[in-house]
Amino acid sequence: MPAPVIHEVFSYLCVRDTAAAIRFYEQAFGATERFRLTEPSGRIGHAELQLGPAVLMLCDEFPEYGIRAPAEGGHHPHVIHLHLDNADAAAERAIAAGATMVRPPADEFYGERSCRIRDPFGHEWLLGHSIEEVTPEEMQRRYTALLTAT
């Protein structure tokens, strides 16, 4: 049986305040809102933002369905990687909009300058731009050297 054909992959984030998250992603990353679906109670059940060529989906918490935002102050294992033209400038803009720096910008062994931020809703983002082309073999050599250096 052949594998199904995948047409797109979306990140779908649950946050505690989708309306505030939309404002943050607009300010931090230049996102534009495509649409939102709001319950009569005001809770947002679904929203879509355009982030360059990608779509980011968001919703408020729905504990009655097991849909929850990251725990406050806790570690969240999912990281979204934005590959852009200037990681340093993107980080500055995100910090000005309310993000927290987790790991400051640095040149990395895999040929990218990158940093890690946490948005005000508990989600982490890796912001990076290419600084050199690195083959998988060279990347492995550098990775091994990094992990075996003493």
Buried (B, 14 or more C-beta within 10 A) or exposed (E): EEEEEEEEEEBEBBBBBBBEBBBBBBBBBEBEBEEBEBEEEEEBBBBBBEBEEBBBBBBBBEEEEEEEBBEEEEEBEEEBBBEBEEBBEBBBBBBEBBBEBEEEBEEBBBBBBBBBBBBBBBBBBBBBBBBEEBEEEBBEEBEEEEEEEE
